[in-house]
Amino acid sequence: MDYNPLASLLSPMTLAFLLGVAATLVRSDLKFPDGVPMALTIYLLFAIGLKGGAKLHGIDPADFLVPMLAGIVLCVLICLWTFGILRRFGRFGVADAAALAGHFGSVSAATFAASLAFLDSLGVPFEPFLPALLAVMEVPAIVLAIYLAHRQSEGNRQRPFLPLLGELLTGKSVILLLGGMAIGMASGPQGFTQIAPLFDAPFRGFLTLFLLEAGLVTGRRLADLRSAGWFLTVFSLAMPVLHGGLGVLAGYWSGLGMGGATVLGTLAASASYIAAPAAMRVALPQANPSFYLTAALAITFPFNVAVGIPLYYAFSRSLFGV
């Protein structure tokens, strides 16, 4: 199979994201109506769950138990060592370090969707249960990061841990992913065929619109790079490469194919900017949003979309000897 490493940079999804950034930089009045970005997010999460669930119909859960455990371990380890790096070398406070660790230990649904679209464009197959990895890997690091902040902060008055855990598990991202997967598994491929005109063929188009809006938001946050400083910029570029490589290795060792290992690497390299920001605003209000939003959305996300995904795929190809 011929592989062009510029395929991701020249895809409509990536170009739409860059258009959004450029539109903000030239002070265009381009703006999405209120409610549309959230509607696009809901559509993408639900569509990912439905499609994955339909493909899971009839598959033995034992087939994806090991990759799922590998994904959870990755999230926990990433959260722990990023927290330590930010505290020791970045000199970040407990709340800021915990918030950033939660973002980098969690995963990005949009980056996940971009990786699937990238593999689809190359005709590379991947396992049908990958949306389950996305759902499972979203929560652990967020919960662990909040726990680390509670444990190391003195005299804090954050909300009780267990009620917050319940809110995380019942949040819209997890509900849409797991609920969509449950519906897809119950109805199977035949049931999904009935809704495919809405949730299959238009998926890339809606993803392109989502990335256009994400580009607009990213462009507005580029100025925050000054306050974030050089350390956070380097951190937000270096960590995805390290985590992506570890994710590909974990996928290879856990029995995933070349496409699946690429996606697990992408998930490990990504940083959440949907579930994690919502959780941190509630649980750690003293954390500076300009740090974690800038790192996750303005630096790591575009790096992964434009450079990271092709890089993790190339590493996966080398592991599998393709």
N, C-alpha and C positions, 0 to 999 in steps of 0.2 A: 504494500500500500504506500503510495507516494504521500509525503507529508510536507507541507509548506508551513514553516514556523510563523509566517506573517498572516496566516489564515485568521487568527483571532483579531489581529489589529485591523484587518480589512473587512471584518464581518459587519453587517448592519447594526448589530447590538452594540459593539464597541464604538463604532462611528457615531451612533446616536448618543452614547454617553459623552464622547468628546464634543459633539455639537452642543450638548447642554452646558458643558464647562465653558466652551467658547462663547456661547450666548450670554452667559453671566459676565464674562470678562469684558465683553463689548457693550455691557449695560443694555442689553435687549430687554424689551418688555414681555418677552416670552414667559408665560406662567401657566401652570396647570390650575384649573378651577379647584376650589376647596372640596375636599372629599375624594377627588379622583386618585391621588397617590395611594390613599388607604384602600380604595376599591381595587386598584391594580395589585396591591400587596395581597389582599384577600384572595383575589383570583389566582395569583401565582401559587400561593401556599396550598390552596384547595385543589388546584389542578395537579400540582406535584403529588399530593396525597392520593388523589383519585387514580392517576395513571400508575403510580407505584403499586397501589392496592390491587388494581385489576391485574397487574402482572404477577403479583404475589399469590393470586388465586391458585390453590392446589399445590403450592410449594411447601416442602417440609421446613418448619422453623429451624430445625437443626442445621440447615444449610447456611443460615446467616448468623448463627449464634456467635461463632468465633470472630467474624468481622465486627459485629456489634460490640462485643467485649473489647476488641482492640480500639474501636472508636471511643468508647467511654474512658479507657485508660489514657488514651492520648489527650482527651479534654482535661482530665484531672491533672496530668503531669504538666501540660502546657500552662494551666492556670497557676500551679505551684511555682514553677521556675520563672515565669514572667513576673509574678508578684515579687519574688526574691530579687530578680535583676533590677526591677524598677525601684525597689526600696534601697538596695545596696549601691548600685552604680548610678541610677538616675536620680537618687535623693528625693524621690516622690514621697509625699505623706501617705499614711496608711489608707485613707479613703480613696485617694487618686490612684494609688498602686493597685488596690483591690478592684476598683471600677475598670481600670485598663486590663487587668488580668482576666476579669470576667468576660470582657469583650473579646479578647484574643483566644480564650479557652472555649468560648461558645462558637457558633458557626453562622454563616450568612446564607440565607435561602436564595438570595439573588445571585451570589457567586456560584452556588450549587447549580442553579438553573442555567447559568452561563456555561458551566462545565459540561452539562448534559447537551446543551445546544452545540457546543464546540465538538463533542464526540459524534453527535448526530451528523454534523456537517462533513465529518471525515468518514462516516460509515463505520465507526468503531463500536462494537457491541459492548454492553455493560449489564451487570446483574440487575434484575427487576426490583430487588429489595433495597436499593440504595436510598430511596426516600425514608426508609425506616432508620437508616443511619443518621440522616439529617435530623429527624425528630428526636432521636435518642441523644444525639450529641449537643443539642441546643441548650439543655437545662443544667447538666451537672456542674459546669464551670461557673455559671451564674450563682448557683446556690453555694458552691465552695468559696467563691470570692466574697460573698456577703458574710459567710461564716468567718473567713479570715479577718475581715474588717471588724466584726464583732469581737473576735478573740483578742485582737491586738490594740483596739482602741480602748482607752480608759475613760470611764464616766460617760460613755455615749448613751444616747436615748433612742437608738434605732428601734424599729418595730420588732415584736417578737418573731423569732426565726420560723417556727412551724407554720403560723398563719401565712407568712410570706411565701414559704415553700408551696403551700396550697394554691396561692395566687399564680405562682409560676407554672405549676402543672396544669392549671385551668386557663392559662392565658390564651389569647386568640391564635398565636402561632402554633402552639402545641395542639390545641383543639382542632384547628383546620388541617394540620398535617395528619395527626392520628385519626381524626374523624373521617377525613377524606380517604385515608388508607383502609379504614374499616368498611366504609361504603364500597370502595373498589373491590376489596377482597370478597365481600358478601355477594356483590352482583356479578363479579367476574368479567371476563373480556366481553361476553355478550351484552351484559348490562352497560358496560362502558361504551360500547358501540352506539347506544342510544343517545349519549351526550357528547360523543366525540366531535361533532360539528362545532361545539362551543369550547371544549376543554382540550382538544388535541391540535387540530389544524391552526387555530388562531394563537396558540401558546407563544410562539416566537414573536408574533406581532405585538402581543401585550407585553412581553418581556422587553422588546425594543422601546416601547413607550415608557415602561418603568425605568429603564436605564437612561432614557432622555431626561426624565424628571430627576433621577439620582445625579445626573451630571449638573443640572441646575443647582441642586442643593450643595454638591461638592464645590462648585465654583464660588458659591457664597461663603464657604468655609475656608477657602485657601488663605485668606488673610490671617486666620488663626494659627497658621504655621509659625508665625513670628513668636507668638506667646508660647507655643508648644516647645520651641527650642530645637536645637540640632539633635540632641540625644533622642527625643521622641521620634523625630523624622527618620533617623538611622534605624532606630528600634523597629519602627513600623514597616520598614523595607527589608530588614534583615530577618526578622522573626518569621515572616511568611515563607521565605526560602528554606530556613531550617525546618520549620514545622511541615512544610509541604514535602520535603524530602523524607522526613520521618513517617509521614502519612502514607506515602507511596510504598516505603519499605514495609510498614505495618500491613498494608493491603496485600502486598506480595506474599508476606509470611503467613497471613491469615487465610490464604487460598483464593483471593479475588483474582479476576482476570486483569488484563492490561487496562481496559477501560475502567473497571471498578477501582483498581489501585490509583489511577489518575484522579478519580472523583474523591476517594478518601484522602489523598494528598491535598486536593483543593479544599476540602472541608477543614482539614487540620490547619491549613494555611490561612483560612478566612477569618474574619473578625465580624462579630454580630453588630448590626446597627438597627435592628428592629426590636428583638426581645430584650437584649441587654440594656440599651439605653432606657427603655421603659422601666425595667426593674431597678436600675441604679438610681433613677430620679426619685423613686419611692423609698428605696432602702438606704441609699447613701446620698442624701440631698446635699451634703457638704462637699462631695466630689465635684471637680470642675468639668462641666460638660464639654468645654472647648477642647480639653485634652482627649477624652475618649471618642468624641464624635469626629474630631479632626483626624485622629489616628486611624479609626476604623473606616470612615467614609471618604476622607479626602486623600488618604495616602494608601492604606492597605487594599481597599476595594479596587481603585483604578489600577494599581499595580498588578493585582491578581487577574483582573479581566484582560488587561493588555499584554502582560508579560508572564505572569505566574502560571496560568493554566497551560499555555504551550510548553513552559519549562517543566512542569510536573509530568506532562504527557511525554515529553522527550526523555525524561528520567525513567519513566515507566517502560517506555519502548526499549531502553538500554537494558533494564533489568530482565525483560522478557526476551531479549535477544532478537528483537524485530528490526 
